[in-house]
Amino acid sequence: MAVLVAPLVHLLHDHSDLTPDEALWKHFLPRMLAFMVAGAIVFGGVAAIRNWLKQRP
């Protein structure tokens, strides 16, 4: 999920004031990490809720 969303967000911003290295290290990679962590939390929560609902009597 993060592999799809982070590049899209990155491409939609104006990076004219950043060098290519700054755009990668200060903009793209932190956002990629944030999207990966958020996606893992969301999908983990959904899986936990589904498992809890399946195990209920």
mmCIF file of the N, C-alpha and C atoms, coordinates in Angstrom:
data_MODEL
# 
_entry.id   MODEL 
# 
loop_
_atom_site.group_PDB 
_atom_site.id 
_atom_site.type_symbol 
_atom_site.label_atom_id 
_atom_site.label_alt_id 
_atom_site.label_comp_id 
_atom_site.label_asym_id 
_atom_site.label_entity_id 
_atom_site.label_seq_id 
_atom_site.pdbx_PDB_ins_code 
_atom_site.Cartn_x 
_atom_site.Cartn_y 
_atom_site.Cartn_z 
_atom_site.occupancy 
_atom_site.B_iso_or_equiv 
_atom_site.pdbx_formal_charge 
_atom_site.auth_seq_id 
_atom_site.auth_comp_id 
_atom_site.auth_asym_id 
_atom_site.auth_atom_id 
_atom_site.pdbx_PDB_model_num 
ATOM 1   N N  . MET A 1 1  ? 0.821   -1.190  0.000  1.00 0.00 ? 1  MET A N  1 
ATOM 2   C CA . MET A 1 1  ? 0.000   0.000   0.000  1.00 0.00 ? 1  MET A CA 1 
ATOM 3   C C  . MET A 1 1  ? 0.868   1.257   0.000  1.00 0.00 ? 1  MET A C  1 
ATOM 4   N N  . ALA A 1 2  ? 1.863   1.304   0.904  1.00 0.00 ? 2  ALA A N  1 
ATOM 5   C CA . ALA A 1 2  ? 2.735   2.471   0.988  1.00 0.00 ? 2  ALA A CA 1 
ATOM 6   C C  . ALA A 1 2  ? 3.544   2.650   -0.291 1.00 0.00 ? 2  ALA A C  1 
ATOM 7   N N  . VAL A 1 3  ? 3.858   1.546   -0.942 1.00 0.00 ? 3  VAL A N  1 
ATOM 8   C CA . VAL A 1 3  ? 4.638   1.610   -2.176 1.00 0.00 ? 3  VAL A CA 1 
ATOM 9   C C  . VAL A 1 3  ? 3.835   2.309   -3.270 1.00 0.00 ? 3  VAL A C  1 
ATOM 10  N N  . LEU A 1 4  ? 2.520   2.295   -3.183 1.00 0.00 ? 4  LEU A N  1 
ATOM 11  C CA . LEU A 1 4  ? 1.675   2.961   -4.166 1.00 0.00 ? 4  LEU A CA 1 
ATOM 12  C C  . LEU A 1 4  ? 1.326   4.395   -3.769 1.00 0.00 ? 4  LEU A C  1 
ATOM 13  N N  . VAL A 1 5  ? 1.074   4.623   -2.496 1.00 0.00 ? 5  VAL A N  1 
ATOM 14  C CA . VAL A 1 5  ? 0.604   5.925   -2.042 1.00 0.00 ? 5  VAL A CA 1 
ATOM 15  C C  . VAL A 1 5  ? 1.739   6.949   -1.918 1.00 0.00 ? 5  VAL A C  1 
ATOM 16  N N  . ALA A 1 6  ? 2.866   6.561   -1.338 1.00 0.00 ? 6  ALA A N  1 
ATOM 17  C CA . ALA A 1 6  ? 3.959   7.515   -1.117 1.00 0.00 ? 6  ALA A CA 1 
ATOM 18  C C  . ALA A 1 6  ? 4.495   8.114   -2.416 1.00 0.00 ? 6  ALA A C  1 
ATOM 19  N N  . PRO A 1 7  ? 4.731   7.326   -3.480 1.00 0.00 ? 7  PRO A N  1 
ATOM 20  C CA . PRO A 1 7  ? 5.191   7.969   -4.721 1.00 0.00 ? 7  PRO A CA 1 
ATOM 21  C C  . PRO A 1 7  ? 4.153   8.923   -5.308 1.00 0.00 ? 7  PRO A C  1 
ATOM 22  N N  . LEU A 1 8  ? 2.871   8.584   -5.171 1.00 0.00 ? 8  LEU A N  1 
ATOM 23  C CA . LEU A 1 8  ? 1.831   9.464   -5.678 1.00 0.00 ? 8  LEU A CA 1 
ATOM 24  C C  . LEU A 1 8  ? 1.839   10.800  -4.937 1.00 0.00 ? 8  LEU A C  1 
ATOM 25  N N  . VAL A 1 9  ? 1.929   10.751  -3.628 1.00 0.00 ? 9  VAL A N  1 
ATOM 26  C CA . VAL A 1 9  ? 1.987   11.967  -2.825 1.00 0.00 ? 9  VAL A CA 1 
ATOM 27  C C  . VAL A 1 9  ? 3.256   12.751  -3.163 1.00 0.00 ? 9  VAL A C  1 
ATOM 28  N N  . HIS A 1 10 ? 4.351   12.039  -3.341 1.00 0.00 ? 10 HIS A N  1 
ATOM 29  C CA . HIS A 1 10 ? 5.622   12.683  -3.668 1.00 0.00 ? 10 HIS A CA 1 
ATOM 30  C C  . HIS A 1 10 ? 5.550   13.402  -5.009 1.00 0.00 ? 10 HIS A C  1 
ATOM 31  N N  . LEU A 1 11 ? 4.927   12.795  -5.985 1.00 0.00 ? 11 LEU A N  1 
ATOM 32  C CA . LEU A 1 11 ? 4.860   13.391  -7.315 1.00 0.00 ? 11 LEU A CA 1 
ATOM 33  C C  . LEU A 1 11 ? 3.906   14.579  -7.384 1.00 0.00 ? 11 LEU A C  1 
ATOM 34  N N  . LEU A 1 12 ? 2.967   14.663  -6.459 1.00 0.00 ? 12 LEU A N  1 
ATOM 35  C CA . LEU A 1 12 ? 1.996   15.751  -6.480 1.00 0.00 ? 12 LEU A CA 1 
ATOM 36  C C  . LEU A 1 12 ? 2.500   17.032  -5.817 1.00 0.00 ? 12 LEU A C  1 
ATOM 37  N N  . HIS A 1 13 ? 3.640   16.978  -5.139 1.00 0.00 ? 13 HIS A N  1 
ATOM 38  C CA . HIS A 1 13 ? 4.188   18.167  -4.489 1.00 0.00 ? 13 HIS A CA 1 
ATOM 39  C C  . HIS A 1 13 ? 5.215   18.852  -5.371 1.00 0.00 ? 13 HIS A C  1 
ATOM 40  N N  . ASP A 1 14 ? 5.361   20.157  -5.150 1.00 0.00 ? 14 ASP A N  1 
ATOM 41  C CA . ASP A 1 14 ? 6.364   20.938  -5.864 1.00 0.00 ? 14 ASP A CA 1 
ATOM 42  C C  . ASP A 1 14 ? 7.703   20.800  -5.142 1.00 0.00 ? 14 ASP A C  1 
ATOM 43  N N  . HIS A 1 15 ? 8.720   20.369  -5.865 1.00 0.00 ? 15 HIS A N  1 
ATOM 44  C CA . HIS A 1 15 ? 10.047  20.175  -5.278 1.00 0.00 ? 15 HIS A CA 1 
ATOM 45  C C  . HIS A 1 15 ? 11.085  21.101  -5.901 1.00 0.00 ? 15 HIS A C  1 
ATOM 46  N N  . SER A 1 16 ? 10.662  22.232  -6.415 1.00 0.00 ? 16 SER A N  1 
ATOM 47  C CA . SER A 1 16 ? 11.588  23.129  -7.096 1.00 0.00 ? 16 SER A CA 1 
ATOM 48  C C  . SER A 1 16 ? 12.625  23.728  -6.150 1.00 0.00 ? 16 SER A C  1 
ATOM 49  N N  . ASP A 1 17 ? 12.316  23.810  -4.865 1.00 0.00 ? 17 ASP A N  1 
ATOM 50  C CA . ASP A 1 17 ? 13.271  24.388  -3.911 1.00 0.00 ? 17 ASP A CA 1 
ATOM 51  C C  . ASP A 1 17 ? 14.213  23.349  -3.316 1.00 0.00 ? 17 ASP A C  1 
ATOM 52  N N  . LEU A 1 18 ? 14.062  22.071  -3.667 1.00 0.00 ? 18 LEU A N  1 
ATOM 53  C CA . LEU A 1 18 ? 14.889  20.998  -3.125 1.00 0.00 ? 18 LEU A CA 1 
ATOM 54  C C  . LEU A 1 18 ? 15.773  20.392  -4.205 1.00 0.00 ? 18 LEU A C  1 
ATOM 55  N N  . THR A 1 19 ? 16.967  19.971  -3.803 1.00 0.00 ? 19 THR A N  1 
ATOM 56  C CA . THR A 1 19 ? 17.810  19.206  -4.729 1.00 0.00 ? 19 THR A CA 1 
ATOM 57  C C  . THR A 1 19 ? 17.234  17.795  -4.811 1.00 0.00 ? 19 THR A C  1 
ATOM 58  N N  . PRO A 1 20 ? 17.599  17.012  -5.814 1.00 0.00 ? 20 PRO A N  1 
ATOM 59  C CA . PRO A 1 20 ? 17.084  15.632  -5.895 1.00 0.00 ? 20 PRO A CA 1 
ATOM 60  C C  . PRO A 1 20 ? 17.397  14.800  -4.650 1.00 0.00 ? 20 PRO A C  1 
ATOM 61  N N  . ASP A 1 21 ? 18.587  14.989  -4.071 1.00 0.00 ? 21 ASP A N  1 
ATOM 62  C CA . ASP A 1 21 ? 18.920  14.246  -2.855 1.00 0.00 ? 21 ASP A CA 1 
ATOM 63  C C  . ASP A 1 21 ? 18.057  14.679  -1.675 1.00 0.00 ? 21 ASP A C  1 
ATOM 64  N N  . GLU A 1 22 ? 17.827  15.975  -1.543 1.00 0.00 ? 22 GLU A N  1 
ATOM 65  C CA . GLU A 1 22 ? 16.967  16.463  -0.457 1.00 0.00 ? 22 GLU A CA 1 
ATOM 66  C C  . GLU A 1 22 ? 15.541  15.973  -0.638 1.00 0.00 ? 22 GLU A C  1 
ATOM 67  N N  . ALA A 1 23 ? 15.067  15.966  -1.866 1.00 0.00 ? 23 ALA A N  1 
ATOM 68  C CA . ALA A 1 23 ? 13.704  15.505  -2.122 1.00 0.00 ? 23 ALA A CA 1 
ATOM 69  C C  . ALA A 1 23 ? 13.553  14.040  -1.732 1.00 0.00 ? 23 ALA A C  1 
ATOM 70  N N  . LEU A 1 24 ? 14.589  13.254  -1.967 1.00 0.00 ? 24 LEU A N  1 
ATOM 71  C CA . LEU A 1 24 ? 14.532  11.837  -1.617 1.00 0.00 ? 24 LEU A CA 1 
ATOM 72  C C  . LEU A 1 24 ? 14.642  11.630  -0.114 1.00 0.00 ? 24 LEU A C  1 
ATOM 73  N N  . TRP A 1 25 ? 15.685  12.177  0.511  1.00 0.00 ? 25 TRP A N  1 
ATOM 74  C CA . TRP A 1 25 ? 15.985  11.885  1.914  1.00 0.00 ? 25 TRP A CA 1 
ATOM 75  C C  . TRP A 1 25 ? 15.137  12.668  2.903  1.00 0.00 ? 25 TRP A C  1 
ATOM 76  N N  . LYS A 1 26 ? 14.706  13.862  2.551  1.00 0.00 ? 26 LYS A N  1 
ATOM 77  C CA . LYS A 1 26 ? 13.956  14.678  3.504  1.00 0.00 ? 26 LYS A CA 1 
ATOM 78  C C  . LYS A 1 26 ? 12.460  14.701  3.231  1.00 0.00 ? 26 LYS A C  1 
ATOM 79  N N  . HIS A 1 27 ? 12.038  14.201  2.081  1.00 0.00 ? 27 HIS A N  1 
ATOM 80  C CA . HIS A 1 27 ? 10.620  14.287  1.737  1.00 0.00 ? 27 HIS A CA 1 
ATOM 81  C C  . HIS A 1 27 ? 10.036  12.900  1.450  1.00 0.00 ? 27 HIS A C  1 
ATOM 82  N N  . PHE A 1 28 ? 10.616  12.177  0.512  1.00 0.00 ? 28 PHE A N  1 
ATOM 83  C CA . PHE A 1 28 ? 10.023  10.927  0.049  1.00 0.00 ? 28 PHE A CA 1 
ATOM 84  C C  . PHE A 1 28 ? 10.170  9.792   1.063  1.00 0.00 ? 28 PHE A C  1 
ATOM 85  N N  . LEU A 1 29 ? 11.370  9.517   1.528  1.00 0.00 ? 29 LEU A N  1 
ATOM 86  C CA . LEU A 1 29 ? 11.586  8.379   2.424  1.00 0.00 ? 29 LEU A CA 1 
ATOM 87  C C  . LEU A 1 29 ? 10.867  8.514   3.765  1.00 0.00 ? 29 LEU A C  1 
ATOM 88  N N  . PRO A 1 30 ? 10.844  9.684   4.405  1.00 0.00 ? 30 PRO A N  1 
ATOM 89  C CA . PRO A 1 30 ? 10.057  9.787   5.641  1.00 0.00 ? 30 PRO A CA 1 
ATOM 90  C C  . PRO A 1 30 ? 8.558   9.544   5.414  1.00 0.00 ? 30 PRO A C  1 
ATOM 91  N N  . ARG A 1 31 ? 8.049   10.016  4.279  1.00 0.00 ? 31 ARG A N  1 
ATOM 92  C CA . ARG A 1 31 ? 6.636   9.770   3.984  1.00 0.00 ? 31 ARG A CA 1 
ATOM 93  C C  . ARG A 1 31 ? 6.387   8.291   3.694  1.00 0.00 ? 31 ARG A C  1 
ATOM 94  N N  . MET A 1 32 ? 7.317   7.656   2.997  1.00 0.00 ? 32 MET A N  1 
ATOM 95  C CA . MET A 1 32 ? 7.184   6.230   2.716  1.00 0.00 ? 32 MET A CA 1 
ATOM 96  C C  . MET A 1 32 ? 7.150   5.454   4.034  1.00 0.00 ? 32 MET A C  1 
ATOM 97  N N  . LEU A 1 33 ? 8.026   5.789   4.956  1.00 0.00 ? 33 LEU A N  1 
ATOM 98  C CA . LEU A 1 33 ? 8.055   5.134   6.255  1.00 0.00 ? 33 LEU A CA 1 
ATOM 99  C C  . LEU A 1 33 ? 6.747   5.372   7.014  1.00 0.00 ? 33 LEU A C  1 
ATOM 100 N N  . ALA A 1 34 ? 6.256   6.604   6.991  1.00 0.00 ? 34 ALA A N  1 
ATOM 101 C CA . ALA A 1 34 ? 5.010   6.923   7.694  1.00 0.00 ? 34 ALA A CA 1 
ATOM 102 C C  . ALA A 1 34 ? 3.833   6.144   7.107  1.00 0.00 ? 34 ALA A C  1 
ATOM 103 N N  . PHE A 1 35 ? 3.750   6.061   5.783  1.00 0.00 ? 35 PHE A N  1 
ATOM 104 C CA . PHE A 1 35 ? 2.668   5.305   5.159  1.00 0.00 ? 35 PHE A CA 1 
ATOM 105 C C  . PHE A 1 35 ? 2.781   3.810   5.458  1.00 0.00 ? 35 PHE A C  1 
ATOM 106 N N  . MET A 1 36 ? 4.004   3.281   5.520  1.00 0.00 ? 36 MET A N  1 
ATOM 107 C CA . MET A 1 36 ? 4.179   1.860   5.830  1.00 0.00 ? 36 MET A CA 1 
ATOM 108 C C  . MET A 1 36 ? 3.732   1.552   7.250  1.00 0.00 ? 36 MET A C  1 
ATOM 109 N N  . VAL A 1 37 ? 4.117   2.392   8.198  1.00 0.00 ? 37 VAL A N  1 
ATOM 110 C CA . VAL A 1 37 ? 3.732   2.170   9.591  1.00 0.00 ? 37 VAL A CA 1 
ATOM 111 C C  . VAL A 1 37 ? 2.219   2.320   9.761  1.00 0.00 ? 37 VAL A C  1 
ATOM 112 N N  . ALA A 1 38 ? 1.649   3.356   9.168  1.00 0.00 ? 38 ALA A N  1 
ATOM 113 C CA . ALA A 1 38 ? 0.205   3.570   9.275  1.00 0.00 ? 38 ALA A CA 1 
ATOM 114 C C  . ALA A 1 38 ? -0.569  2.425   8.626  1.00 0.00 ? 38 ALA A C  1 
ATOM 115 N N  . GLY A 1 39 ? -0.120  1.966   7.474  1.00 0.00 ? 39 GLY A N  1 
ATOM 116 C CA . GLY A 1 39 ? -0.786  0.847   6.809  1.00 0.00 ? 39 GLY A CA 1 
ATOM 117 C C  . GLY A 1 39 ? -0.712  -0.420  7.628  1.00 0.00 ? 39 GLY A C  1 
ATOM 118 N N  . ALA A 1 40 ? 0.443   -0.691  8.238  1.00 0.00 ? 40 ALA A N  1 
ATOM 119 C CA . ALA A 1 40 ? 0.583   -1.876  9.079  1.00 0.00 ? 40 ALA A CA 1 
ATOM 120 C C  . ALA A 1 40 ? -0.351  -1.808  10.285 1.00 0.00 ? 40 ALA A C  1 
ATOM 121 N N  . ILE A 1 41 ? -0.467  -0.629  10.877 1.00 0.00 ? 41 ILE A N  1 
ATOM 122 C CA . ILE A 1 41 ? -1.364  -0.462  12.029 1.00 0.00 ? 41 ILE A CA 1 
ATOM 123 C C  . ILE A 1 41 ? -2.819  -0.666  11.610 1.00 0.00 ? 41 ILE A C  1 
ATOM 124 N N  . VAL A 1 42 ? -3.215  -0.062  10.507 1.00 0.00 ? 42 VAL A N  1 
ATOM 125 C CA . VAL A 1 42 ? -4.606  -0.181  10.045 1.00 0.00 ? 42 VAL A CA 1 
ATOM 126 C C  . VAL A 1 42 ? -4.932  -1.628  9.684  1.00 0.00 ? 42 VAL A C  1 
ATOM 127 N N  . PHE A 1 43 ? -4.088  -2.255  8.860  1.00 0.00 ? 43 PHE A N  1 
ATOM 128 C CA . PHE A 1 43 ? -4.382  -3.625  8.447  1.00 0.00 ? 43 PHE A CA 1 
ATOM 129 C C  . PHE A 1 43 ? -4.280  -4.598  9.618  1.00 0.00 ? 43 PHE A C  1 
ATOM 130 N N  . GLY A 1 44 ? -3.359  -4.355  10.549 1.00 0.00 ? 44 GLY A N  1 
ATOM 131 C CA . GLY A 1 44 ? -3.276  -5.184  11.750 1.00 0.00 ? 44 GLY A CA 1 
ATOM 132 C C  . GLY A 1 44 ? -4.524  -5.038  12.611 1.00 0.00 ? 44 GLY A C  1 
ATOM 133 N N  . GLY A 1 45 ? -5.021  -3.827  12.743 1.00 0.00 ? 45 GLY A N  1 
ATOM 134 C CA . GLY A 1 45 ? -6.252  -3.610  13.506 1.00 0.00 ? 45 GLY A CA 1 
ATOM 135 C C  . GLY A 1 45 ? -7.449  -4.278  12.866 1.00 0.00 ? 45 GLY A C  1 
ATOM 136 N N  . VAL A 1 46 ? -7.542  -4.185  11.550 1.00 0.00 ? 46 VAL A N  1 
ATOM 137 C CA . VAL A 1 46 ? -8.646  -4.842  10.837 1.00 0.00 ? 46 VAL A CA 1 
ATOM 138 C C  . VAL A 1 46 ? -8.567  -6.351  11.021 1.00 0.00 ? 46 VAL A C  1 
ATOM 139 N N  . ALA A 1 47 ? -7.369  -6.918  10.916 1.00 0.00 ? 47 ALA A N  1 
ATOM 140 C CA . ALA A 1 47 ? -7.199  -8.362  11.095 1.00 0.00 ? 47 ALA A CA 1 
ATOM 141 C C  . ALA A 1 47 ? -7.563  -8.783  12.516 1.00 0.00 ? 47 ALA A C  1 
ATOM 142 N N  . ALA A 1 48 ? -7.158  -7.990  13.506 1.00 0.00 ? 48 ALA A N  1 
ATOM 143 C CA . ALA A 1 48 ? -7.486  -8.317  14.895 1.00 0.00 ? 48 ALA A CA 1 
ATOM 144 C C  . ALA A 1 48 ? -8.994  -8.280  15.127 1.00 0.00 ? 48 ALA A C  1 
ATOM 145 N N  . ILE A 1 49 ? -9.674  -7.285  14.582 1.00 0.00 ? 49 ILE A N  1 
ATOM 146 C CA . ILE A 1 49 ? -11.131 -7.192  14.745 1.00 0.00 ? 49 ILE A CA 1 
ATOM 147 C C  . ILE A 1 49 ? -11.829 -8.357  14.048 1.00 0.00 ? 49 ILE A C  1 
ATOM 148 N N  . ARG A 1 50 ? -11.378 -8.688  12.839 1.00 0.00 ? 50 ARG A N  1 
ATOM 149 C CA . ARG A 1 50 ? -11.989 -9.822  12.118 1.00 0.00 ? 50 ARG A CA 1 
ATOM 150 C C  . ARG A 1 50 ? -11.782 -11.124 12.875 1.00 0.00 ? 50 ARG A C  1 
ATOM 151 N N  . ASN A 1 51 ? -10.585 -11.336 13.427 1.00 0.00 ? 51 ASN A N  1 
ATOM 152 C CA . ASN A 1 51 ? -10.331 -12.554 14.193 1.00 0.00 ? 51 ASN A CA 1 
ATOM 153 C C  . ASN A 1 51 ? -11.185 -12.589 15.450 1.00 0.00 ? 51 ASN A C  1 
ATOM 154 N N  . TRP A 1 52 ? -11.317 -11.450 16.116 1.00 0.00 ? 52 TRP A N  1 
ATOM 155 C CA . TRP A 1 52 ? -12.133 -11.394 17.324 1.00 0.00 ? 52 TRP A CA 1 
ATOM 156 C C  . TRP A 1 52 ? -13.600 -11.700 16.990 1.00 0.00 ? 52 TRP A C  1 
ATOM 157 N N  . LEU A 1 53 ? -14.104 -11.147 15.883 1.00 0.00 ? 53 LEU A N  1 
ATOM 158 C CA . LEU A 1 53 ? -15.491 -11.390 15.495 1.00 0.00 ? 53 LEU A CA 1 
ATOM 159 C C  . LEU A 1 53 ? -15.711 -12.850 15.106 1.00 0.00 ? 53 LEU A C  1 
ATOM 160 N N  . LYS A 1 54 ? -14.735 -13.479 14.483 1.00 0.00 ? 54 LYS A N  1 
ATOM 161 C CA . LYS A 1 54 ? -14.872 -14.888 14.094 1.00 0.00 ? 54 LYS A CA 1 
ATOM 162 C C  . LYS A 1 54 ? -14.865 -15.818 15.298 1.00 0.00 ? 54 LYS A C  1 
ATOM 163 N N  . GLN A 1 55 ? -14.155 -15.467 16.363 1.00 0.00 ? 55 GLN A N  1 
ATOM 164 C CA . GLN A 1 55 ? -14.039 -16.332 17.519 1.00 0.00 ? 55 GLN A CA 1 
ATOM 165 C C  . GLN A 1 55 ? -15.160 -16.148 18.532 1.00 0.00 ? 55 GLN A C  1 
ATOM 166 N N  . ARG A 1 56 ? -15.982 -15.153 18.342 1.00 0.00 ? 56 ARG A N  1 
ATOM 167 C CA . ARG A 1 56 ? -17.094 -14.956 19.257 1.00 0.00 ? 56 ARG A CA 1 
ATOM 168 C C  . ARG A 1 56 ? -18.093 -16.092 19.110 1.00 0.00 ? 56 ARG A C  1 
ATOM 169 N N  . PRO A 1 57 ? -18.688 -16.531 20.210 1.00 0.00 ? 57 PRO A N  1 
ATOM 170 C CA . PRO A 1 57 ? -19.682 -17.631 20.121 1.00 0.00 ? 57 PRO A CA 1 
ATOM 171 C C  . PRO A 1 57 ? -20.973 -17.204 19.457 1.00 0.00 ? 57 PRO A C  1 
# 
